[in-house]
Amino acid sequence: MSFFPKISFQGEVEKYLSKVFRNNELITALGTQEAESKYQSLLSHLSHPPGFTTVRVNTHLASVEHVKKLLFEEIQKQFKGLYVPIFEHPKLQDILLIPVIGPSGMGIRMTEPVYLSPSFDNVLPSHLFLQNLPSVVVSHILNPQPGERILDMCAAPGGKATHLATLMHDQGEVIAMDKTANKVKKIKQNAELLQLNCIKAFCYDGTKALAVEKRDEQEGPPFLPESFHRILLDAPCSGMGQRPNMVYSLSLKEVTSYQPLQRKLFTVAVNLLKPGGVLVYSTCTITLSENEEQVAWALRTFPCLQLQPQEPHIGGEGMRGAGLSLAQLKLLQRFDPSAVTLQGMDINSLQDSKEDDLISLANKDCIGFFIAKFMKLNSK
């Protein structure tokens, strides 16, 4: 049930999106009515918050069980004894899910917050990192190993970089880049707060991170070709998947400006990746041009790249409309908020729900997000 109006776009952006979600491939597969229904559902979901707050546990410092106990006590204090459950995720074993208590009917007096969600200001700051569920999935898919050299090309504010370092047991090297100085400062602060030492943060433009000639030994950018075992390109994007968002302010010119920038960054990433290495590309947007079309372009442009299965795969498959085969679409992961019915969660409905059903809901009722995983084949 919608509590807020659908997200509002500028006219030209709305027209553009309408074409994306009514493309011929999609209409042929789903039918006009189903495609239209999904699109309208998506617009409604984007103006509402996800149904769960996701926190990632810093397993470098503490166990999930220990942090869960501390967090439960904190929430009890904040909500004055109101019982709000905390769930562990069976496939993402370093996160905790907290249901957002919200309206399940329209008979609500607007004198208090519409949604009840705990505050995380200074709550276990070295043990918890507030992160959207798909953002956590990305680092698991890259699957960094201790001792490897990893590049996070657009790393601010450092959520994924610190997660990668944690998954590597703080052994190896995570190079975290961003072109804005105060954002790089934030990455360093987060690494320090979470007590991770293998992260090296640099203020640098990722499109210029490839060295054109051999230089004296240095640890910072630009880097020589084939310098990294794994690369994460969580690309700058139009951000249309973020929730909740009542009014989207970007113009069509701004929305369409991201595709060429993403391709420049992607080209640098392919060159910096070692043969046999893994490149994960992700965005928090819903367009075809920044997601499936980029995959189709990458496979045409770089014969050395091969799409790979993703583990864990808890989102949906890729969206039709970019000319990819069904087999290729199944290898992609698109988190589509419209995949679940919009519903408020009150205390009673929580108590009546099975934990497995709530986890399944959390997998779907999240931000709009896209992930593709590539391997660079050995050059012959």
Stockholm file with secondary structure:
# STOCKHOLM 1.0

chainA/1-380         MSFFPKISFQGEVEKYLSKVFRNNELITALGTQEAESKYQSLLSHLSHPPGFTTVRVNTHLASVEHVKKLLFEEIQKQFKGLYVPIFEHPKLQDILLIPVIGPSGMGIRMTEPVYLSPSFDNVLPSHLFLQNLPSVVVSHILNPQPGERILDMCAAPGGKATHLATLMHDQGEVIAMDKTANKVKKIKQNAELLQLNCIKAFCYDGTKALAVEKRDEQEGPPFLPESFHRILLDAPCSGMGQRPNMVYSLSLKEVTSYQPLQRKLFTVAVNLLKPGGVLVYSTCTITLSENEEQVAWALRTFPCLQLQPQEPHIGGEGMRGAGLSLAQLKLLQRFDPSAVTLQGMDINSLQDSKEDDLISLANKDCIGFFIAKFMKLNSK
#=GR chainA/1-380 SS CCSSCCCBCCHHHHHHHHHHTTCHHHHHHHCHHHHHHHHHHHHHHHTSCCSEEEEEECTTTSCHHHHHHHHHHHHHHHTTTCCCCCEECSSCTTEEEEECBCCSSSCCCTTSCSSBCCCCTTSSTTTEEECCHHHHHHHHHHCCCTTCEEEETTCTTCHHHHHHHHHTTTCSEEEEEESCHHHHHHHHHHHHHTTCCSEEEEECCGGGCBCSSCCSSCSSSSBCTTCEEEEEEECCCCCTTCSSCSBCCCCHHHHHTHHHHHHHHHHHHHHHEEEEEEEEEEESCCCSTTTHHHHHHHHHHCTTEEECCCSSCCSBCCCSSSCCCHHHHHHSEEECGGGSCCCCCCHHHHHHSCHHHHHHHHHHSSCCEEEEEEEECCCC
#=GC SS_cons         CCSSCCCBCCHHHHHHHHHHTTCHHHHHHHCHHHHHHHHHHHHHHHTSCCSEEEEEECTTTSCHHHHHHHHHHHHHHHTTTCCCCCEECSSCTTEEEEECBCCSSSCCCTTSCSSBCCCCTTSSTTTEEECCHHHHHHHHHHCCCTTCEEEETTCTTCHHHHHHHHHTTTCSEEEEEESCHHHHHHHHHHHHHTTCCSEEEEECCGGGCBCSSCCSSCSSSSBCTTCEEEEEEECCCCCTTCSSCSBCCCCHHHHHTHHHHHHHHHHHHHHHEEEEEEEEEEESCCCSTTTHHHHHHHHHHCTTEEECCCSSCCSBCCCSSSCCCHHHHHHSEEECGGGSCCCCCCHHHHHHSCHHHHHHHHHHSSCCEEEEEEEECCCC
//
